[in-house]
């Protein structure tokens, strides 16, 4: 398939994704007064949302069994069945339904049980306008997934695979009496699955996140050693990868992702960006191939065939991806970022790191540095002639940087590659 045609098809998918389709939502609470309040508040969204209301978990199960909902938003504390148990049942009978949980701050132990059943964790009381923003963002890219198997894969995916060595090192450090949060946070920051999950948790409103914590190191320190221990040992949030995933493929993706993250943050630092932006850039660069992790996890046999045909065993060429899965991994990754409520600055990079001119963001930020790092490392790994300008989205870069700045970043990137790869 012609690469220009591939780019046009991907742009078309993203435009379709931004179309506003009606979202079918069911709210669940055992308090009639709260349901009445939700009904009143949701009227302002009636042109975008079709809302049902269930008085208690039993009624919710009855409704979900007879209708396909896009989203369920459930209270945690209900007398006959708590929200975590309800969402686990919903996950079994309606795997394509997105699951949000609402909980007061006093129900932490119950909420921890929902970490593998809910996509987002919201605190009570909540601001309805903010809830609306989260819902719209969650479904921003959903229309691009016409394949029901891909939709189910994403909504069923409560965790991403972890490398065995990283998981073993994490549990070893956590089991020590003198466990050190600095050591723990460093391990988390070197694992795609752990990084994505901890950012999902810490950026939720329940855990006090503002949607702007982009560093896995900071995220781990915010949650603290005791809470991470609970998440790992009691609720198995950081479990080992599934046996059907080829760990060698995962290692290749991890290795390339670490390189992109490191080069991206190096370029940001050399350009004089502040520490926070450098950290955001590194995380965004590290997670930009999370869509490949999803494909490798959900379709291990098919993905292994693609990896075997590619030059380096992990970065598949766009033609093979579309032929095999009919989806670009960047779209799949952006859907997960929206579903898990990851920071927009990271989701933007996941979506557009290959073709940033598709983005509406033309400000100097992580997308600039990650795109340059990704494109240069991709060209280097394919052992093609190193005409760096040819592999970059020149239209985008010239809208953000001048020619001298672009050449300077390319020179610094080339030096870094020679010294580190």
QUILINCOR-V233494 format. One line per field, one symbol per residue. phi: phi as a letter, one per 30 degrees, with the letter a starting at -180 (. if undefined). psi: psi as a letter, one per 20 degrees, with the letter a starting at -180 (. if undefined). A space follows every 10 residues. Layout:
phi->???
psi->???
This chain:
phi->.ddddedddd dddddddddc cdcdbbcbac cedddddddd ddddcddccc ccbcdjdddd dddddcbdcd bcbcddcbdd addddddddd edcbddddbc ccadddcddd dedcdcbcdb bcccdbdddd dddddddece cdddcddddd ddedddddac dcdedddddd dddddddcec dddddddedc bdddddddde dddddddidc ibdccddddd dddiddddee dddcchdccd ddddcddddd dddedddddd dddedddddd djdddddddd ddddddcdcd ddddddddbe dddddddddd dcibdddedd ddddchaddd dddddddddd idedddedde dbddbddddd cccdaeeddd dddedddddd ddhdeddedd ccddeddddc cddddddddd dddddddddb c
psi->pphghgghgg hgghghhiqo qppoqpppqj ohgghgghgg hihijiihqo prppnrhghg hgghhiqoqh ppoqqgoqgh prhggghhgh hghmhipqoq ppqriilghg hhiihjhqhq oqqqqqphgh gggggghhjg jhiiniohhg ghgghinirq qqpggggghg hghhiqhkqp hggghgggij pgggggghhg ghjqhgjjqj jjoiphghgh hghrgghhgg hghhjlhmrr qqhipohhgg hgggghhggg gghghggggh ijqrgghggg gggghhjhkh hhggghghmg gghhgghhir hjignqqhgg ghhgikqphh gghhgggghi kqqhhghggh gjhgmiiiqi okqoahhghg gggggghggg hikrpmnhhh iqnhgghiih qrhggghghg ghggggghhi .
